[in-house]
Amino acid sequence: MRLIARGLGCASTVILAGALLALAAALLWTGIQIATMDSRDGVLASTTEARRAAYRATATAINVDHDRTSLQAGISIVLLQQKTENMTPEPSSPETTAAADLPVHTPAPEDISLPKLLVPRDPAEGIWLMGTPVPSRAPETVRAHKLINIILLGSDEEYSDDSFIRTDTMIVLSINVETGTVSMLSLPRDLFVYIPHGNMGRLNTAFGIGENLQWEPGRGFGLLRQTIFYNFGINVHYYARVDFSGFESVIDRLGGVNIAVDCAYRDYYPVGAGDARKTGENGYRWRTLPVGYHTFDGFDALWYARTRKYSDDFDRGRRHQLLVRAIWRKARSLGLASTLPQLWPELTDTVETDIPFDQMLRLLPVAINLELDDVENFTFKKNYHTTAWTTPDGWSVLLPNREEVARLMQALYTPPSKHQLSLAGPSIAVYNASNQENWDIVASERLRWEGYNAVALGALTGSDVFASNQLTDYAAAEKGSLVPGILRALNMKDEQVRREARADREFDYEVVIGDDYESCTFGVLPIDS
């Protein structure tokens, strides 16, 4: 029994690793929650209330909009199905009988059975809502492979004042069942989009609105799915949702995760340890997390995921993906993926997900064989994919830039990518010659995030500390050189490069990390000492 309990906690993590098959994502998290539940209701209630108070007190707490009028839409939307090339009859039901004779959107090839997407009627052309013109429906992203899309949702309602569900973490996992690869995209919570209940709003409110309105079909996920399709042209087939407590439990059951932190962060952190750290009963202090290779328990991983005092939601989305990768790496090292079928009944009793068992079995081979090099990461870029805007009510939001976002969605759907090709290409050795421990790991992880085949090799033997980074190009190729990309990834300059052609080279490039290493180029504000 002890082994089973352990397997349940760890396995649940496996899935969460969105890269894996997102499928486990939610399941794993919640499975852990059950194992850590306190049977004493009174103690549990007081602990929960204390944590809610601590959550509201932190600098990373989410600002709550007091005006809920946009969530009370009473508009009746008639669900119609959009005409597409591949048409499959939709079984009649109370929700679809009126449109049963219309074609439906078929999101995948014939041999993969996936949920059909009902598409609501388009709003009237040229109307304005919430101070901005309503965008037209985004063109559907071209799909040339067999894809299954799952969205991982993280929500904060357990610590919010109003119990309204906001999905501040939204990661789309596009699983390519032909190539056995995964693409991962973070959606910023403040994207201001058309929600098919009849109004404009933040993307992170669509799920909660659907739950409040008992939206049909699909309630919260149904409305979020239609919102994503309308605004971005991609069809999300399934979802998995977890909360803060589940996330912490998964990390703790795995024994912590390792993260290469390439930007320093500072934010409020509870004083003390144990229960005092969880409740914040002793107040808060400033905490600075330096650049380095860190091991996080569940609480610290959540702090790292949520902090945005010197950061923004674009960088936070990147960190969420780094945590998913770290969870998958740890779960993979424990050999947990293959135990998922045995754990599925227990997990589905406690996890909010609509992934059916047979679909999980179909994806299991992808999960078992998935390497981190098979995962490509995408994020929105500030002032490129979005434009900052303030609503008439004073909300700071982001308007999607249609053409740039359409290209991003197409990249999400299009393998093989330069990412996988470069990982199989020229090799990069990374050595540490700084005064800081493990900076070679931080730099190599940064390069691998960009898709380069980099290996951390520890301290550079027989040398003094380098004041500055150095890149040696042993390939010295006139065409196809990786030098410009390496310099961009590590924030280095041309004068830090030297070329030394070697036919007998072990590595094509060599990076030596010095004391001036600083690869933080994600819009994180510098921290004054």
C-alpha positions in Angstrom: 0.0 0.0 0.0 2.8 2.3 0.8 4.3 1.8 -2.7 0.9 2.5 -4.3 0.4 5.7 -2.4 3.9 6.8 -3.4 3.2 5.9 -7.0 0.0 7.9 -7.0 1.6 11.1 -5.7 4.4 10.9 -8.1 2.5 9.7 -11.1 0.1 12.5 -10.7 3.0 14.8 -11.5 4.0 13.1 -14.5 1.0 14.2 -16.3 1.0 17.6 -15.1 4.1 18.0 -17.0 2.2 19.4 -19.8 4.9 18.3 -22.2 4.0 14.8 -21.3 0.4 14.8 -22.3 -1.2 17.4 -20.2 -3.5 14.7 -19.5 -1.9 13.8 -16.4 -1.4 17.3 -15.5 -4.5 17.9 -13.6 -4.9 14.4 -12.5 -1.7 14.2 -10.8 -2.0 17.4 -8.9 -5.3 16.5 -7.4 -4.4 13.0 -6.6 -1.8 14.4 -4.4 -4.2 16.7 -2.7 -6.2 13.7 -1.4 -3.2 12.1 0.1 -2.4 15.3 2.1 -6.0 16.1 3.2 -6.4 16.7 7.0 -9.4 14.8 8.3 -9.9 17.3 11.1 -12.4 19.7 9.5 -11.9 22.4 12.0 -8.2 22.6 11.7 -8.4 22.4 7.9 -10.9 25.2 7.8 -8.7 27.5 10.0 -5.6 26.6 8.0 -7.4 27.4 4.7 -8.6 30.7 6.0 -5.1 31.6 7.2 -3.7 30.8 3.8 -6.3 32.9 2.1 -5.4 35.8 4.3 -1.7 35.3 3.6 -2.4 35.0 -0.1 -4.3 38.3 -0.1 -1.5 40.0 1.9 1.3 39.1 -0.5 2.6 41.4 -3.1 1.9 38.8 -5.7 -1.8 38.5 -4.8 -4.1 39.1 -7.8 -6.0 42.4 -7.9 -9.7 41.7 -7.8 -12.1 43.7 -10.0 -15.0 44.7 -7.9 -17.2 45.5 -10.8 -18.8 42.2 -11.9 -21.2 43.5 -14.4 -19.4 41.9 -17.3 -19.9 38.5 -15.7 -23.7 38.9 -15.5 -24.5 38.7 -19.2 -28.0 37.5 -19.8 -27.7 37.3 -23.5 -28.9 34.1 -25.1 -26.5 32.8 -27.7 -27.7 30.3 -30.3 -25.0 27.7 -30.9 -24.4 27.1 -34.6 -21.8 25.0 -36.2 -19.3 26.4 -38.6 -19.0 25.0 -42.1 -15.7 23.3 -42.8 -14.2 21.0 -45.3 -14.3 17.9 -43.2 -17.8 17.4 -42.1 -19.0 14.7 -39.7 -22.6 14.4 -38.5 -23.1 15.5 -34.9 -25.3 13.3 -32.7 -28.5 15.1 -31.7 -28.8 16.3 -28.1 -31.0 18.9 -26.3 -28.3 21.5 -27.0 -27.7 20.8 -30.7 -31.1 19.6 -32.0 -31.8 22.9 -33.6 -28.6 22.8 -35.5 -28.3 19.1 -36.0 -28.6 19.3 -39.8 -25.6 21.7 -40.0 -22.0 20.6 -40.5 -19.6 20.6 -37.5 -16.0 21.5 -37.1 -13.9 18.3 -37.3 -10.6 19.1 -35.6 -8.5 16.0 -36.5 -8.1 13.2 -39.1 -10.6 10.4 -39.4 -8.7 7.9 -37.2 -8.7 10.1 -34.1 -12.0 10.6 -32.4 -12.1 14.0 -30.7 -14.8 16.2 -29.3 -16.6 18.3 -31.9 -16.5 22.0 -31.5 -19.8 24.0 -31.5 -19.2 27.5 -32.8 -21.5 30.3 -31.6 -23.0 32.9 -33.9 -20.7 35.8 -34.8 -21.4 39.2 -33.2 -22.9 41.9 -35.4 -20.3 43.5 -37.7 -18.8 46.8 -36.6 -20.1 46.8 -33.0 -18.1 48.2 -30.0 -18.0 46.6 -26.6 -16.1 47.8 -23.5 -14.7 50.8 -25.5 -13.1 48.8 -28.3 -14.4 47.3 -31.6 -15.2 43.6 -31.4 -12.6 41.7 -33.5 -13.8 39.5 -36.3 -13.4 35.7 -36.0 -9.7 34.6 -36.4 -9.0 32.4 -39.4 -8.6 28.7 -38.5 -5.0 27.7 -38.1 -3.9 25.2 -40.7 -3.4 21.7 -39.3 -1.3 19.3 -41.4 -0.6 16.7 -38.7 -2.6 14.6 -36.2 -2.8 16.8 -33.2 -4.5 16.6 -29.8 -4.7 19.8 -27.9 -5.0 20.0 -24.1 -5.1 23.1 -22.1 -3.6 23.1 -18.6 -5.4 25.5 -16.3 -4.2 26.8 -12.9 -6.8 28.7 -10.8 -6.7 30.7 -7.6 -10.3 30.6 -6.4 -9.3 28.8 -3.1 -7.6 32.0 -2.0 -9.7 34.7 -3.7 -12.2 36.9 -1.9 -15.1 36.1 -4.2 -14.6 32.4 -5.1 -14.8 33.4 -8.8 -12.6 31.1 -11.0 -9.8 32.9 -12.7 -7.5 30.7 -14.8 -4.3 32.8 -14.4 -2.3 29.9 -15.8 -3.2 28.7 -19.3 -0.8 26.5 -21.1 -1.9 24.9 -24.4 -0.2 21.5 -25.1 -0.4 20.5 -28.7 0.5 16.8 -28.9 1.6 15.6 -32.4 0.8 11.9 -32.4 2.6 11.5 -35.7 6.0 12.8 -34.6 5.7 12.1 -30.9 6.5 15.8 -30.1 4.8 18.4 -28.0 4.4 22.2 -28.5 3.7 24.3 -25.4 2.2 27.8 -25.5 1.4 30.1 -22.6 -1.6 32.4 -22.9 -1.3 35.7 -21.0 -4.2 36.2 -18.5 -4.7 39.8 -19.5 -5.5 39.2 -23.2 -8.6 41.3 -23.9 -10.7 39.2 -26.2 -14.3 38.6 -27.4 -16.0 36.0 -25.2 -19.0 34.4 -26.9 -21.3 35.1 -24.0 -21.6 38.4 -25.7 -19.0 40.8 -24.3 -15.3 41.6 -24.3 -13.2 40.5 -21.3 -9.9 39.2 -20.0 -9.2 35.7 -21.2 -8.6 34.4 -17.7 -12.3 35.1 -16.9 -13.8 33.0 -19.7 -13.8 29.8 -17.7 -15.4 31.4 -14.6 -18.0 33.1 -16.7 -18.9 29.8 -18.3 -19.3 28.2 -14.8 -21.4 31.1 -13.5 -23.7 31.0 -16.5 -23.8 27.2 -16.6 -22.8 27.6 -20.3 -23.9 24.9 -22.6 -22.2 22.9 -23.9 -19.3 22.4 -21.6 -19.8 25.0 -18.8 -16.5 26.8 -18.0 -14.3 24.9 -20.4 -16.9 25.0 -23.1 -16.9 28.8 -23.1 -13.1 29.0 -22.8 -12.8 26.6 -25.7 -15.1 28.7 -27.9 -13.3 31.9 -26.8 -9.9 30.5 -27.8 -11.2 29.3 -31.2 -12.9 32.6 -32.0 -9.9 34.7 -31.1 -6.9 32.5 -32.0 -8.2 29.9 -34.5 -7.0 26.8 -32.6 -9.3 24.1 -31.3 -8.5 22.9 -27.7 -10.0 19.4 -27.3 -9.6 18.7 -23.6 -8.6 20.5 -20.3 -7.1 19.7 -17.0 -7.5 22.1 -14.0 -5.7 22.2 -10.7 -5.3 24.7 -7.9 -2.4 26.0 -5.7 -2.6 23.3 -3.1 -2.5 20.5 -5.6 0.5 22.1 -7.4 2.4 22.4 -4.1 1.6 18.8 -3.1 2.9 17.4 -6.4 6.2 19.1 -6.1 6.6 18.0 -2.5 5.7 14.4 -3.3 8.4 14.4 -6.0 10.9 15.5 -3.4 11.2 19.0 -5.1 12.3 20.0 -8.5 15.4 21.7 -10.0 15.1 24.9 -11.9 17.8 26.9 -13.7 16.9 30.5 -12.8 18.4 32.9 -15.3 16.7 36.1 -14.0 17.0 37.3 -10.4 13.6 38.0 -8.7 12.6 39.9 -5.6 9.3 39.8 -3.8 7.7 39.5 -0.4 8.2 36.1 1.3 6.7 34.9 4.6 9.0 35.0 7.7 9.7 31.7 9.4 9.4 28.1 8.4 6.8 25.3 8.5 3.3 26.4 9.2 4.4 30.0 9.8 5.7 30.1 6.3 2.5 28.7 4.8 0.2 31.1 6.7 2.3 34.2 6.8 1.5 34.7 10.5 4.9 36.2 11.3 4.6 38.8 8.5 6.7 39.2 5.4 10.2 40.1 4.3 11.9 40.9 1.0 13.4 37.9 -0.6 15.8 37.9 -3.5 16.2 34.8 -5.6 19.6 35.0 -7.4 20.6 33.6 -10.8 21.5 30.0 -10.2 20.5 26.3 -10.2 17.9 26.0 -7.4 15.9 23.1 -5.8 12.4 24.2 -4.9 9.8 22.5 -2.7 6.2 23.1 -3.4 5.8 26.4 -1.6 8.9 27.9 -3.2 7.9 26.6 -6.6 4.6 28.4 -6.2 6.3 31.6 -5.1 8.6 31.4 -8.2 5.6 30.7 -10.4 3.5 33.6 -9.1 6.0 36.4 -8.4 5.7 39.4 -10.7 6.9 42.3 -8.6 9.8 43.0 -11.0 8.4 41.0 -13.8 5.2 40.7 -15.9 2.8 38.0 -17.2 4.9 37.3 -20.3 7.9 36.2 -18.2 5.5 34.5 -15.7 4.2 32.3 -18.6 7.7 31.3 -19.4 8.4 30.4 -15.8 5.2 28.2 -15.8 6.6 26.3 -18.7 10.0 25.9 -17.0 8.2 24.4 -14.0 6.2 22.0 -16.2 9.5 20.9 -17.8 11.1 20.5 -14.4 8.2 18.4 -13.1 8.3 16.2 -16.1 12.1 15.7 -15.9 11.8 14.6 -12.2 8.8 12.4 -12.9 10.5 10.9 -15.9 13.6 10.1 -13.7 11.3 8.2 -11.3 9.8 6.1 -14.1 6.2 7.1 -13.4 4.5 7.4 -16.8 3.9 3.7 -17.3 1.8 3.5 -14.0 -0.8 5.9 -15.2 -3.5 3.3 -16.3 -3.5 1.7 -12.9 -3.9 5.1 -11.2 -6.4 6.6 -13.5 -9.6 5.6 -11.6 -8.3 7.2 -8.3 -7.1 10.3 -10.1 -10.3 10.9 -12.1 -12.3 10.8 -8.8 -10.6 13.9 -7.7 -9.3 15.8 -10.8 -11.2 18.2 -12.9 -10.6 17.0 -16.4 -12.6 15.7 -19.4 -9.9 13.5 -20.9 -11.4 10.0 -21.4 -9.6 6.9 -20.4 -9.3 5.5 -23.9 -7.7 8.8 -25.1 -5.3 8.6 -22.2 -4.3 5.1 -23.4 -3.8 6.4 -26.9 -1.4 9.1 -25.7 0.5 7.0 -23.2 3.2 5.9 -25.7 3.9 9.5 -26.5 4.2 10.3 -22.8 6.5 7.3 -22.1 8.9 8.2 -24.9 8.8 12.0 -24.6 12.1 13.7 -24.0 12.4 17.3 -23.1 14.2 17.8 -26.4 10.9 16.8 -28.1 9.1 19.8 -26.4 9.1 23.2 -28.1 8.1 26.2 -26.0 6.2 29.3 -27.3 5.3 32.5 -25.5 3.7 35.8 -26.5 6.2 38.6 -26.9 5.3 42.0 -25.3 4.7 44.8 -27.8 4.9 42.4 -30.7 2.1 39.9 -30.2 0.1 42.3 -28.1 -0.6 46.0 -27.6 -1.1 47.5 -24.1 -4.5 49.2 -23.7 -6.6 50.7 -20.8 -10.3 50.1 -20.9 -12.8 52.9 -20.1 -13.1 51.4 -16.7 -9.4 51.7 -16.1 -8.4 48.0 -16.6 -4.9 47.5 -17.9 -5.2 44.8 -20.6 -3.5 43.5 -23.7 -5.1 43.6 -27.2 -3.9 40.7 -29.5 -2.1 41.8 -32.7 -4.0 39.6 -35.2 -1.3 39.0 -37.8 1.5 38.3 -35.4 -0.7 36.0 -33.2 -1.8 34.1 -36.3 1.8 33.4 -37.2 2.4 32.3 -33.6 -0.5 29.8 -33.7 0.7 28.4 -37.0 4.2 27.9 -35.5 2.5 26.0 -32.6 1.0 23.6 -35.2 4.0 23.2 -37.5 6.6 20.5 -36.8 9.4 19.6 -37.4 10.7 22.8 -36.2 14.1 24.5 -36.1 14.1 23.7 -32.4 14.3 20.0 -32.9 16.6 20.3 -35.9 19.1 22.4 -34.0 19.1 20.0 -31.0 20.3 17.3 -33.3 22.8 19.7 -34.9 26.1 21.3 -33.8 27.2 20.7 -30.2 28.0 23.4 -27.7 30.2 22.8 -24.6 29.5 25.1 -21.7 32.1 25.6 -18.9 31.9 27.6 -15.7 34.8 30.0 -15.0 32.9 32.4 -12.7 32.7 32.7 -9.0 29.2 31.4 -9.0 28.3 27.7 -8.6 26.4 25.9 -11.4 26.3 28.9 -13.8 27.3 26.5 -16.6 24.0 24.6 -16.0 22.0 27.9 -16.1 23.7 28.9 -19.4 23.2 25.5 -21.0 19.5 25.4 -20.0 19.1 28.8 -21.5 20.6 27.6 -24.8 18.5 24.4 -24.8 15.4 26.5 -24.3 16.3 28.3 -27.5 16.8 24.9 -29.2 20.5 24.4 -29.2 22.4 21.2 -28.4 24.2 22.5 -25.3 25.9 20.5 -22.5 27.0 21.8 -19.1 30.5 20.4 -18.3 31.2 22.0 -14.9 34.2 24.1 -13.9 36.9 24.9 -16.5 39.9 23.1 -15.1 43.2 24.7 -14.7 42.0 28.3 -15.2 41.5 31.4 -13.1 38.1 33.1 -12.8 37.1 34.8 -16.1 35.9 38.4 -15.8 33.8 38.0 -18.9 32.1 35.3 -21.0 33.9 33.9 -24.0 32.6 32.0 -27.0 35.0 30.0 -29.2 33.8 28.9 -32.6 35.7 25.7 -33.6 33.5 25.1 -36.6 34.3 28.5 -38.2 31.7 27.9 -40.9 30.9 30.7 -43.2 27.3 29.6 -43.6 25.0 28.2 -41.0 27.0 29.5 -38.1 25.3 29.4 -34.7 27.3 32.3 -33.3 24.6 35.0 -33.8 22.0 32.9 -32.1 24.3 31.9 -29.2 25.2 35.6 -28.6 21.5 36.5 -28.5 20.6 33.8 -26.2 23.3 34.5 -23.7 23.2 38.3 -24.1 26.9 38.4 -25.3 28.7 40.8 -27.7 30.7 40.2 -30.9 34.0 41.1 -29.2 33.5 38.1 -26.9 33.9 35.7 -29.8 37.0 34.1 -31.2 37.3 31.7 -34.1 39.7 28.7 -34.1 38.9 26.1 -36.8 39.6 22.5 -35.7 39.0 19.4 -37.7 39.5 17.2 -34.7 37.1 19.1 -32.4 35.0 17.3 -29.8 32.5 20.2 -29.7 31.6 22.7 -32.5 31.4 25.6 -30.0 32.7 26.3 -26.5 31.1 28.8 -24.1 33.0 29.8 -21.0 30.9 31.6 -18.4 32.5 34.5 -16.6 31.5 36.8 -13.8 29.6 39.1 -16.1 27.1 36.4 -17.2 23.7 37.9 -17.6 21.3 36.3 -20.0 18.1 37.7 -18.5 16.4 39.2 -21.6 12.7 38.6 -20.7 11.7 42.1 -19.5 12.5 41.4 -15.8 13.5 44.6 -14.1 17.1 44.7 -12.6 17.2 44.4 -8.9 19.2 47.1 -7.0 21.6 45.6 -4.4 
